[in-house]
């Protein structure tokens, strides 16, 4: 993780070929910067924060970045702040390949809940966002995945197969939850729903009464000691003698643990996954040459190389065919087709994360993504939910 205090914050460009990118370490990793600078001949200045802090800066300080590299659900908060400007899709080289993804396909009617990226993609004449196609988009889709939870450490009696396990007595005191309300709340809602503890009309958008009931149930779980803690950008790492914990998990974190030799096993919930979609948006302050460089960077992200790096970090690219042209056949079969590795598989940093004969959790990309039941979500009553949720997570921050 990059220390945000060491990053340059000035809105003044000292280098005509410098591009300032604000985001998280899900995508802003050193191998990607090295590849981009070599391919594009520019200098990249990454500001790497946790998701909540990046979101806050994205909304309030558009002069501190050129590119906002975050998640689609953030648009529910950042777009109304008018810190971003629309992207002209006529300047995006592989736009048709992006639109071929099932989630963006015209007429695709999905039962998925939460902040579906399709509904936040297109900018309308009045500046509002929805799924009706136009020549302007809010954020360029780049990378996506399906998340669940994982067992960290050795000694688990049985591999959990349900979100309900997050609230089971078997794991009492050993459950870690993501602290961002747009993510962790959904994970616990899936757990409560799976355990028949709570039902909502739409878990991606609770009403006031449902929020109060949900928070009450979470608080009761906290008081009985259910939670090991709440994490922001890095999941907990246990000492040698500690019993295993059950933690909600991002694939980048999962692979980082494997690269360090930590025993960790990703789980496939029978109820389905929580999905997320990442992308890049333009600061409203961009103009002239900086705007041109920004579009070059957006197009580069769809060219194959970045997608290959993200594949080696467990995620899927918005332009899979371009990505396939860069991955080796063995890598494509492993990361996208869900087949057993025919050789050792490495992460973007060159660490072996899967050995020959192993498979990734959940199988092929099409199978995993078809089982997304909700997306990360910013609810209509987000402000109230965050105030109540943070009163809980502050007590158990990891």
N, C-alpha and C positions, 0 to 999 in steps of 0.2 A: 504494500500500500504506500502510495506517495504521500509525504507529509504536505498537507495543503498550505502550511505556513511558509514553505520554501518556494511556492509557485508564484510566478509573476502575476500581479493583479491589475496592472495599469491598463487603461483603455488606449494608451498611445502605442502605435506600432512603430517600433524602432527598426524593423526590418520589413521592407516592402513585400517580401515573400513569406512573412510569418502569418500563421493562422492559429487563432486561440480557440481551443476546444474545451468546453465545460462538460463534465460527466462523471461517471463512476468507473471503478476498476473492473467492471464487467466487460467493458470494451476498450477502455483507454489503457492499454498495456504496452510495455516497451517494445515487443516485437512488431506490433502494428505501427507504432510511430517510426521505427527504423525502416520498415518496408515503405511506408508512405513517403517519407523524406527522400528515399532513394528513387522511388518511381516518379514522384512529382517534382522533385527539385525544390521543395519548400521547407520551411522550418515550422515544426508543430510545437505549440506551447500548450501542454495538457494541464488543466486544473482538475484534479481528481479529488472528489468529495464523496461522502456517503449520499445515498439517494435523497434523503430528506433535505440535507444542506444544499445539494446541487439544485434541487427543485426550488428552494427559497431564492437562491442567487439567480436562477434562470428567470424567475418572475420579477425580481426587484432590481437586478443590475445588468441590463442588456448591453451596457457599454463595456462590460468586463469580459465578454466572449464574442466570438464570431459564429461558432457552431455550438448548438445545444444538443448533446448526445445523451439521450435519456430514454424513458419509456413512454409509450402512447398514453397510458392513463394519466401521466403528469399533465397532459394538455388540458384536462378538465380544470386545472388550477392555473397553469401558466398562460394558456392562450387568452383568457379573459383579461390578464394583466397587460396585454398589448406589448409584450416585450419581444415578440417574434413576428416575422413577416412571412407571407405565403411563398411557397416554392413553385416556380414555373415548371410544370412537367414537360414542356416542350424542350427544356434544356437538360432533361434526364435521358441519357442514351438508352438504358435498358428498362425503361418504364413499363413497356408491354410485358416483360418477363415478371416484373413485380406483380402486375395486375393478374397474372395467370395463377398466382397462389390462391388456393381455395378460400382463404379467409377474406380475400378482396374481390373474388369473382362476382361479376354482375348478377344480381338476382339471388345470391346465396342467402338463404334464410336459415339462420342458425338458432339453436336453443341455448347457446352459451350465454351465461350471465356476466355481469360486470362491465367494465369499460372496454367493450369490443373495439379493437383498433379500426375496423371498417367504418364504424359510426363516428370516428374522430378524424378521418383522413382528408376529406375534400372540403375546401373552403368555398362557401357560397358567396353570391354577390353582396349579401348583407354582412359578410364577415363571420357568419356562424359556420359550425362544422357539422357535417353529417355524411351519409354514404352515397349521396347523389353525385355522380361523376362530374368533374369540372377540370379546367386546365390548371388549377391551383390546389396545392395540398399544404397541410399544416406541418407535416413531418415526413421525411423520406423513410419508408420502412427499410430496415437493414438486417436485423437479426431477431430471432424469436426462439421460444422453447416452452416445454411443459415441465413444471416443477412439482415436487412432492416433499418427501422427508427421508431421512437416512438414520441408520444406527451408527453412532460413533463409538468405537471401542469394542473390546472383546467380551464375550461371556453372555450375550443375549440368548435367552431360552428359545425364542422363535422369532422369525423375521416378521415384523408387523406388515399387515396387508390392508389396513383400513385407516382412514383419517381419524376414526374414533379412538385409535390407540394413543393419540396425543393427550387424551383425557382419561385414559384407563388407569385403574389403581395399580396395575403392574408397573407402570412407568412413573408413578408418583415421585416427584422430586427430581426427575431426570428428563424433563421435557424442555427444549429450547425453542423459542419462537422468534421469528423475524419481527423487528420493532416497528417497521413502517406500517401505518394503519391501512394503507392501500394494499398491503400484502399479508401481514400477520393476521389481521382481522378476518380476511377471507379464509386463511388456513384454519383458524379456530371455528369459524362458521361451518366449514366443511366437516370438521371433527364433531361439532355438536349435532349437525344434521345427520351424520352417519350413525351417531350414538343415540338418536331419537331424543336428544335433550332440548332441541330447539328447532323450530321450523319457521321459515319466513317466506313471504310471497316471492321475494327476489333477494337472494343473499348478496347480490351485487349492489343493492340499493335499499337498505333498511329504512323504514320510517322511524319516527321519533320513539314510539312505544317499543318497537323491536330493538332499537339501539339501547334503550334503558334496560330491557330484559337481557340482552346479550352481555352488556357490561356487568350486570349483576351476577350472571353466571360465571363470567371470567374472574370476577373478584372473589367469588366463592371458591373457585379452583385455586386461585392464588393463596387464599387464606389457609387452605388445607395443605399447602405446600406442593402443589402439582408441578410448578415450573422451576426448572434449573435457572432460567433467566431469559432475557430478551436481547438478541444480537442485532447490530446495525449492518455492518458490511463483512464481518468475519465470524464464522461459527466458532463455538468454543472448542478448544483442544484440551483433552484430558491428561491428567497425570497418570503415571504407569499403574498405580494401584486403584484408580477410580473405576467404579462400575460403568457400564456403557450408558450413553444417553441417547434419547430420540430427539432429533433436531430437524425442523423444517430446513430445506436445503436448496441452494442454487447449484447448478451443475458446475459453474466455475469454482465454487468453494469445494465441492465434492472432489473435483480433480486436483485442486491445490492440496487437499488433505492426502490423497493417494500419492501425489508426487513427493510428499514428505514422509511417506511410509506409514502414515496413520491408518489403522484398520477402520474402514468405513464401508457401509453397504447401503446403496440406494434402494428405496422401496417403491413398489408399484401399487398404489391404492386401488382397490376394486371399484371405488366410486368414480374414479377419473382424476384428472390433473387440474391444477391451477395454471393457466397460461399467461405468458407475458410477451409483449412485442416491443422491441426497441427501435429507435430511429433517430434521425438527425434533423434539427430545425435551424433556421437562420435567425440571427439577431436582427432586430428592427434597425440597428445602427449600421448595418452593412451597406456599402455602396461602392461604385467604381471598381478599381482593380481588386479590392478585397472581396467583393461580390463574385468576381470571375474566379478567383482562387477557391472560394468556398464551393462553387459549383463543380470545379475540377475535383475537389476532395469528395463531394457527394457522388459523382460519377465513378471515381476511383473505388469507392466503397462497394460498388455493385459489379466490379470488374473481375472478381474471382479470387484474387489474393487475400483480401480481408476475410471473405467468406470461408476460405480454407483455414485461416487462423482461428476463426470463431468455431469452426467444426472441431478443431483439435482442442477447443475449450468446452466442447459438449453442446454447442448451440447450432441452430440452423440459419442459413443465409436466405435473404429475400430473393436472391437470384441463384437458385440451386444449380442450374446448368452451367453458369459461369464458374461457380465454385467447383463443380465436378471436373472441369477442364484443368484445374490446378491440383486438386487432390490426386494422389496415386489411386489406382483401382482398389488396392487393399484398404486404403483409408476410406474411400467412398463406401465400400461394402460394409465396413465396420460402423462408421459414424452415421451414415444415412440409411443403409439397408438393414442394419441391426444384425449382421452376420458375425459369426465368431472370427476373431482376429487371426489372420494368417501370418502375422508377424507382430512384434511388439509395437504398440501404439504410443506415440509421444504427444505431449501437450504443446502449446505454442512456444514454450520455453526450452523444449528439447528434453524434458523429463519423461521417462517411461511411466505411463499411467495405467496401461492395460497390457498384460502379457499375452503371448500367442495362445489362442484357444479360448480366451475370455470373450464375453459379450457385454454390451452396454445394457443398462436397465431398460425394460419396456419394449425392446425390439426396434423395428424400422420406424423411421420418422413419420411416415403416413399413419401407422398404427398409433403411435404415441400422440400425435397431434389431433387425431380424430377423437381422442378421449379427453380433450379439454372440456371441462364442464363450467368453468368460470374463468374470467380474466381478472388480473389485478384491477382494482376498482377504486375510483373516487366517487363517493356517494353524494346525493343531493344534500344530505345533512352532514357533510364531511367535517365542518368546523366543530360541531358539537361532538361528533364521534372522536375526533382527534383529542379534544380536551379531556374527555373521559378516559380514552385509551392511554394517553401519555401519563395520566395520574397513576395508572397501573404499571406501565413499562418502566417508568423512572425508578420504581422501587426495586426492580430486578434487572437493571441494565448491566450487560456483560461487557 
